[in-house]
Amino acid sequence: MAGWNAENGAGSAGAGAVTLLAGTSFCISSANGDMDPARPHGVFFRDTRFVSGWALSINGSPVESLGNTTVEPFRANFIGRAARTDGLADSHLLIERRRSLYGGVQEDLIVRNYSGATVQCSVALTVGADFADLFEVKDGRTRHEVGHAARRDGETLVIKSALQGHRRMVTIAAPGATIGGHTITYQVAIAPHGYWSAPITITPSIDGIGPESDLSGSGHVQPANLPEERLLAWHSHVPTAKLGNDAVAKVLQRSREDLGSLRIFDPDHPNRVVVAAGSPWFMALFGRDSLLTSFMALPLDPSLALGTLQTLADKQGRVVNNPSEEEPGRILHEVRFGASTGLALGGGNAYYGSVDATPLFVTLAGELTRWGFQSDVTRSLLPAVDRALEWIRDYGDIDGDGFVEYARATEHGLINQGWKDSWDGINFADGTMAVAPIALCEVQGYVYTAYLSRALMAQDAGDTDLAAQWGARAAALKKDFNERFWLPERGYFAIALDRNKQPVDACASNMGHCLWSGIVDEDKAVLVAERLMSEEMFTGWGVRTLASNMAAYNPASYHNGSVWPHDNALIAAGLMRYGFVEEAQRLATGLLDAAEAFGGRLPELFCGLDRATYPAPVPYPASCSPQAWAAATPIHLMRILLGFDPCLSHGGLWLAPKLPEGFGDVMIGNVPLSGARISVEVSDGNVVVGGLPDSIALHLETRKPLSDLLDVHRVESGPLGED
């Protein structure tokens, strides 16, 4: 995920920076609550920064931070003190800033006087508004604020953008204040041991649309209460976890909280929820990210997967449009609300340059039928599934060789269109860049599972001929893949085939996804597992994106040697699928240890340095946090280690725990399954499942071959996520 392939040039938000999230809005500030226009701070709504500067001063001096607390994803409290004017160290004035993000920003200022005398205070807020596009802020290319019209409207400061295009405006309501220019001032006298307070409200709008529109469609609930009610509802219906290992329990709890905070609600479909890709730069719907995140979060909330599929189906490609790379049946890469025409790819809100989102769409639809949503998929999503498969045939396979490849249709599009979408993400062992059209190894695996998923849907509907057709395609693709991508002299799969159909021979993590999809022949799987867990690949925390003996290796790069949690979650699932239990446990344990070291939250990525040399994982400077598929990684790891695999279209739940030592007892409750809420308890090797409906048979087995479900051309593969 590279955000339309732009590097992050904005620099750090600073030590102790605080981020608040609510729908498509977010707010980033320094530790004391101020927002510095020279940093990637501000109040953002629909991909536009409305407030770029927000500096509080007491008697002309800034507030010294004493600490802050993020109470909820959308609410934070800041505590600081004013500078003394007599030169002494301890101030008698403490300042609280209670900030909430919903329907705009609500900030309560409270100044407390702990002295025995009345204190005269000048409390001032200096406001900046640059109306910069999100990508300008991210790239460090923000424009000057000169020319934006600021006016006083009673006790409200109104700033309108002078920029061409969208009509942008921000209002700051400050009852009781004096407003002059861009400064809001209060002259107050605070009694001994007393306090003074004032409410301030920031309301952005773009083309007449404000944040309250993102909160609409919710009946009687007021915008000010909606984020809290949504969060309470989320906590009440997602599973709970009690583990003998407190550190892992903390990580799982943080994942629940982060995924809840990253949800986006469609005002036109209030019951349809999707997950934004990550904070701060990717609070938007991404095809690949949202699909993989909702796949990994299935045990937490399957409705996320359904909402993601429905939303992406609505935005599925209809025509050929080279600037946006839209094509009939294609699933989008990214959609933005307020991006400026000159900055957004294709000159519009949606960009379709993703080679893997379309097969992953079909794969997730197939998996969702296994979780009890067969009627939903058949009723509303099957036409979109078939259009996606037509895209694979008619547009994805450019040259008709059976493999799906990509080549951008516009010079402004992504050079690389798989999950490693940085410009230098696909290279040969000697560091030479691969040239498009490029057929990625993991994409062929995704296409393989898409074919199998459609075959199972057809079989479930009683159409054995169609099931046989898709099963045969899957078998043929698997055969061709193992012949063309395998490098026998190296003992691993090529990361890709280039434009000349030559194997791109770098040793990369992508082949782990091939284990996850099941496209790898059994006789090659052991060599792939050995390579993935080798010293060149496995750091002790996770598998590197690129082996350390490759010419392009850089442990502090985005895709050429770093460690990505979601990448490793899929690799762990693939290892478990092929029976490499110990290797999967080592990888899962390393990731969970890394999460503990990061305070319970896995970042988007971190540096690929050896654990033996660096006893703590080294952060990657511009990593998103929270980030959706990193947040979903611990959830998926628990599914892998529990061997939790429902297949309700065939009336069964398969469960075969393989927990590492040190996990202790595990109790997972309130797990959604086919309209019921079940519990899973693993203690001393014993497994107890509670609340399972009589219609669902429990199978305490390790392996459930797909051939048991799809007896077509002897296509055999285990369920995604385990075997």
Rosetta blueprint (number, residue, H / E / L):
1 M L
2 A L
3 G L
4 W L
5 N L
6 A L
7 E L
8 N L
9 G L
10 A L
11 G L
12 S L
13 A L
14 G L
15 A L
16 G L
17 A L
18 V E
19 T E
20 L E
21 L E
22 A E
23 G L
24 T L
25 S E
26 F E
27 C E
28 I E
29 S E
30 S L
31 A L
32 N L
33 G L
34 D L
35 M E
36 D L
37 P L
38 A L
39 R L
40 P L
41 H L
42 G E
43 V E
44 F E
45 F E
46 R L
47 D L
48 T E
49 R E
50 F E
51 V E
52 S L
53 G E
54 W E
55 A E
56 L E
57 S E
58 I E
59 N L
60 G L
61 S E
62 P E
63 V L
64 E E
65 S E
66 L E
67 G E
68 N E
69 T E
70 T E
71 V E
72 E E
73 P L
74 F L
75 R E
76 A E
77 N E
78 F E
79 I E
80 G E
81 R E
82 A L
83 A L
84 R L
85 T L
86 D L
87 G L
88 L L
89 A L
90 D L
91 S L
92 H L
93 L E
94 L E
95 I E
96 E E
97 R E
98 R E
99 R E
100 S E
101 L E
102 Y L
103 G L
104 G L
105 V E
106 Q E
107 E E
108 D E
109 L E
110 I E
111 V E
112 R E
113 N E
114 Y L
115 S L
116 G L
117 A L
118 T L
119 V E
120 Q E
121 C E
122 S E
123 V E
124 A E
125 L E
126 T E
127 V E
128 G E
129 A L
130 D L
131 F L
132 A E
133 D E
134 L H
135 F H
136 E H
137 V H
138 K H
139 D L
140 G L
141 R L
142 T L
143 R L
144 H L
145 E L
146 V L
147 G L
148 H L
149 A E
150 A E
151 R E
152 R E
153 D E
154 G L
155 E L
156 T E
157 L E
158 V E
159 I E
160 K E
161 S L
162 A L
163 L L
164 Q L
165 G L
166 H L
167 R L
168 R E
169 M E
170 V E
171 T E
172 I E
173 A E
174 A L
175 P L
176 G L
177 A L
178 T E
179 I E
180 G E
181 G L
182 H L
183 T E
184 I E
185 T E
186 Y E
187 Q E
188 V E
189 A E
190 I E
191 A L
192 P L
193 H L
194 G L
195 Y E
196 W E
197 S E
198 A E
199 P E
200 I E
201 T E
202 I E
203 T E
204 P E
205 S E
206 I E
207 D L
208 G L
209 I E
210 G L
211 P H
212 E H
213 S H
214 D H
215 L H
216 S L
217 G L
218 S L
219 G L
220 H L
221 V L
222 Q L
223 P L
224 A L
225 N L
226 L H
227 P H
228 E H
229 E H
230 R H
231 L H
232 L H
233 A H
234 W H
235 H H
236 S H
237 H H
238 V L
239 P L
240 T E
241 A E
242 K E
243 L E
244 G L
245 N L
246 D H
247 A H
248 V H
249 A H
250 K H
251 V H
252 L H
253 Q H
254 R H
255 S H
256 R H
257 E H
258 D H
259 L H
260 G H
261 S H
262 L L
263 R E
264 I E
265 F E
266 D E
267 P L
268 D L
269 H E
270 P E
271 N E
272 R E
273 V E
274 V E
275 V E
276 A L
277 A L
278 G E
279 S L
280 P L
281 W L
282 F E
283 M L
284 A L
285 L L
286 F E
287 G H
288 R H
289 D H
290 S H
291 L H
292 L H
293 T H
294 S H
295 F H
296 M H
297 A L
298 L L
299 P L
300 L L
301 D L
302 P H
303 S H
304 L H
305 A H
306 L H
307 G H
308 T H
309 L H
310 Q H
311 T H
312 L H
313 A H
314 D H
315 K L
316 Q L
317 G L
318 R L
319 V L
320 V L
321 N E
322 N L
323 P L
324 S L
325 E L
326 E E
327 E L
328 P L
329 G L
330 R L
331 I L
332 L L
333 H L
334 E E
335 V E
336 R L
337 F L
338 G L
339 A L
340 S L
341 T L
342 G L
343 L L
344 A L
345 L H
346 G H
347 G H
348 G L
349 N L
350 A E
351 Y E
352 Y L
353 G L
354 S L
355 V L
356 D L
357 A H
358 T H
359 P H
360 L H
361 F H
362 V H
363 T H
364 L H
365 A H
366 G H
367 E H
368 L H
369 T H
370 R H
371 W L
372 G L
373 F L
374 Q H
375 S H
376 D H
377 V H
378 T H
379 R H
380 S H
381 L H
382 L H
383 P H
384 A H
385 V H
386 D H
387 R H
388 A H
389 L H
390 E H
391 W H
392 I H
393 R H
394 D H
395 Y H
396 G H
397 D L
398 I L
399 D L
400 G L
401 D L
402 G L
403 F L
404 V L
405 E L
406 Y E
407 A L
408 R L
409 A L
410 T L
411 E L
412 H L
413 G L
414 L L
415 I L
416 N L
417 Q L
418 G L
419 W L
420 K L
421 D L
422 S L
423 W L
424 D L
425 G L
426 I L
427 N E
428 F L
429 A L
430 D L
431 G L
432 T L
433 M E
434 A L
435 V L
436 A L
437 P L
438 I E
439 A E
440 L E
441 C H
442 E H
443 V H
444 Q H
445 G H
446 Y H
447 V H
448 Y H
449 T H
450 A H
451 Y H
452 L H
453 S H
454 R H
455 A H
456 L H
457 M H
458 A H
459 Q H
460 D H
461 A L
462 G L
463 D L
464 T H
465 D H
466 L H
467 A H
468 A H
469 Q H
470 W H
471 G H
472 A H
473 R H
474 A H
475 A H
476 A H
477 L H
478 K H
479 K H
480 D H
481 F H
482 N H
483 E H
484 R H
485 F L
486 W E
487 L E
488 P L
489 E L
490 R L
491 G L
492 Y E
493 F E
494 A L
495 I L
496 A E
497 L E
498 D L
499 R L
500 N L
501 K L
502 Q L
503 P E
504 V E
505 D L
506 A L
507 C L
508 A E
509 S L
510 N H
511 M H
512 G H
513 H H
514 C H
515 L H
516 W H
517 S H
518 G L
519 I L
520 V L
521 D L
522 E H
523 D H
524 K H
525 A H
526 V H
527 L H
528 V H
529 A H
530 E H
531 R H
532 L H
533 M L
534 S L
535 E L
536 E L
537 M L
538 F E
539 T L
540 G L
541 W L
542 G L
543 V E
544 R L
545 T L
546 L E
547 A L
548 S L
549 N L
550 M L
551 A L
552 A L
553 Y L
554 N L
555 P L
556 A L
557 S L
558 Y L
559 H L
560 N L
561 G L
562 S L
563 V E
564 W L
565 P H
566 H H
567 D H
568 N H
569 A H
570 L H
571 I H
572 A H
573 A H
574 G H
575 L H
576 M H
577 R H
578 Y L
579 G L
580 F L
581 V H
582 E H
583 E H
584 A H
585 Q H
586 R H
587 L H
588 A H
589 T H
590 G H
591 L H
592 L H
593 D H
594 A H
595 A H
596 E H
597 A H
598 F L
599 G L
600 G L
601 R L
602 L L
603 P L
604 E L
605 L L
606 F E
607 C L
608 G L
609 L L
610 D L
611 R L
612 A L
613 T L
614 Y L
615 P L
616 A L
617 P L
618 V L
619 P E
620 Y L
621 P L
622 A L
623 S L
624 C L
625 S L
626 P L
627 Q E
628 A H
629 W H
630 A H
631 A H
632 A H
633 T H
634 P H
635 I H
636 H H
637 L H
638 M H
639 R H
640 I H
641 L H
642 L H
643 G L
644 F L
645 D E
646 P E
647 C E
648 L H
649 S H
650 H H
651 G L
652 G E
653 L E
654 W E
655 L L
656 A L
657 P L
658 K L
659 L L
660 P L
661 E L
662 G L
663 F L
664 G L
665 D L
666 V E
667 M E
668 I E
669 G E
670 N E
671 V E
672 P E
673 L E
674 S L
675 G L
676 A E
677 R E
678 I E
679 S E
680 V E
681 E E
682 V E
683 S E
684 D L
685 G L
686 N E
687 V E
688 V E
689 V E
690 G E
691 G L
692 L L
693 P L
694 D L
695 S L
696 I L
697 A E
698 L E
699 H E
700 L L
701 E L
702 T L
703 R L
704 K L
705 P L
706 L H
707 S H
708 D H
709 L L
710 L L
711 D L
712 V L
713 H L
714 R L
715 V L
716 E L
717 S L
718 G L
719 P L
720 L L
721 G L
722 E L
723 D L
